[in-house]
Amino acid sequence: MFEENHIVYDQLIMNARNKLQFCKENGIEVFIEDSFETCKELEENGIKTFLMTTKMNQNIEVGNVERVYGWDEIYEKFRVKSNN
């Protein structure tokens, strides 16, 4: 999925039980997630998150959490940032 969308990454971690603890222990700076509660917790602890929109979270008001609608949008955000 990442390769198809030309997204470069260091690791892909799935099924971490405590995502905040995992991020802190592993120096994770950016997290893409479909759970609003997880995104909110990570954002409150200084980890940049992107809430991937799904049917389950599409009607949630996200506040400070940045909502994205697909991999193209995520790619564009990182491409723009790396060019600055």
Beta strands, then each sheet from edge to edge (+ up, - down):
strand 1: 30-33
strand 2: 48-52
strand 3: 66-68
sheet 1: 1+ 2+ 3+
end
